[in-house]
């Protein structure tokens, strides 16, 4: 993702979380951002193979005054897709790209990523 496009996406998210008078709304935005929050320490999943896709960093400086940002960095939420997954292969690249942006007037009691180890779910 180019810097320009990342900036546009950040601006869109910013505008969704503030009302027209530029006051924060009561909101929780969560999911797969395809980026890690700049406030999250994702060093546990250090980028090893430079040739693979890597997530960007979402600069959260403009959000932190009115919102709390949450990323559970103990469990990866994304893996490299360069080959078929093998749970016994320790060389897979993992990332944390899922999180929540929550207005400060909402109390978050806990957060936890349920690690399904990227296995196909049976229906």
N, C-alpha and C positions, 0 to 999 in steps of 0.2 A: 504494500500500500504506500502510495506516495505521501510525502509530508502534507501536501496541499489537500489531498483527499482525507487524510487523518484529521486535519484541522476542520474540514467541513463536517465530518461525522461527529466530532466533539462538539461543534457549535449546534448541530441539530439536537443532540442529546441535552445540551445545556438549555436550549429553548423549550424543550418538552418538560423540563423539570421546574421551570420558572413560569409564572403567569405573565400576562401582558404588562403588568406594572412592575415587572422584574423583581417580584417577591417570590420566594420559594413556595411551592405548593406542598401539601401532604402527599408524598409519593414514595413508592418503592419501585425501582427499575432493576430488574434482574435478568440474568441469563448469560448466554454465550456472547461476549463482546469481541471475540477473536483478537483480544489484546489483553495485556496484564495492566492493572492499575499501577501508576508510577509509585504509589504509596505501599505497594505489596512487595515483600521480600521473596522473590521467586528464585533465589540463588540455589535452592535445593535442586532445582531442575535446570542446571546450567546447560547452555546450548553447546552441544558437542560437535555435531556435524554441520558446518557452515553451509553446505550445499542444500540443506533441507529448508522447507518453509519455517519461518520463525514468526511468532506473534509480535506485534508492535507494542508500544507502551502508551497507554492512555494517560495523558497529563491531567491529573485530578486537582491541580492547584485551585482552579476556579470553583470547585465543588465543595471543598472541605469546610468552608465557613458555615454553610447551611445544611450540609449532608454528611452522613457517615458512609464510608465505603468499606465493603467487606469482601474479602477473597480468602477462602480457606486454602492456605498454601501448604497444608500438610498432605494433600492428596491431589494428584494430577487430574485435570478434567479434559485433557486432549493428548493425543499421541501422534507421532509421525505416521504418515500414510504411505511411505515409500515402499513398503513391502507388507506381506500378510503378517498379521499379528501372531506372535508366539510368546506366550507368557513366560517361557523359560529363557528367552533371549534378552539378556540384560543390556544390550546395546540400543534398545529403542529410545528415541527422544520423547520426553514427556514435557507437557506445558500446563500452566494454570491460566485459563482464559475466561472462566466463569466467575461472576461476582454479583454484588448488589450495591446499588446506590440508594440510600434510604434517608428520608428527611429526618432531621434531628428530633422532631416531635413524635417519632415512632420509636418505641423501645424494642430493641432486638435482644431477645433473651439468649439465643445461641445460634450458631451456624455450624454446619457439618456437611462435608461432601461425602456422599455414600459411594465408596470406591467399589465399583462393579468389575474392576480389573479389565475393562474393555472387552468383556466376553459378550458374545451374541446372546441376547435374551431369548428364551424360548417362549413361544406364545401358547 
